[in-house]
Amino acid sequence: MPSTMRKPFNYVETAAVQAAVKRARTGQAGQVGPDPALHSEDAELRWVEAVLRHRLSLHSFDRPVGIRAQNDDTHPLVANGRHFPAVALTIPFADRTLDFLATYNDRGRLTFDVIAPCAQCGKPVPTEEINSLEDLGDYLLQARDTLGGSPRLRTSPAHASACPARGN
């Protein structure tokens, strides 16, 4: 996997790295509490955005953090027999973006993956599961002992058709 290290980090990335280092030193992750509740199906995109904002503790910054959320037709979901698109989320900064894919894991829990180029085919695919600010910091630092990769990497239909990273 290519290095994700960038200098200088923006304020969200700096906070994520600090949180990861703190978790590595103390063994304890920051406490964020339960995810926000979904109040209506019409608000699903806003809810997914709110969950990402909550899990990454973006409300704790002294400045607003914008997130763009839209349906992702590349990664369809099936939940309770109904088909839904996954949700693509982008946190824009002046010089780059952080891109995420929101899907459900095998336990039915909303989960987030960083989208990055596949090491094999270069296509943007779910690369690493990120469910906390500390996870994002580990990803940015490439903390090998705490990275597990995304279970959705091999199943992503975004890979090139002949990509060896794509599962069958």
Secondary structure, 3 states (H helix, E strand, C coil): CCCCCCCCCCHHHHHHHHHHHHHHHHCCCCCCCCCCCCCCHHHHHHHHHHHHHHHCCHHHCCCCCCCEEEEEEEEEEEECCEEEEEEEEEEECCCCEEEEEEEECCCCCEEEEEEEECCCCCCEEEEEECCCHHHHHHHHHCCHHHCCCCCCCCCCCCCCCCCCCCCC
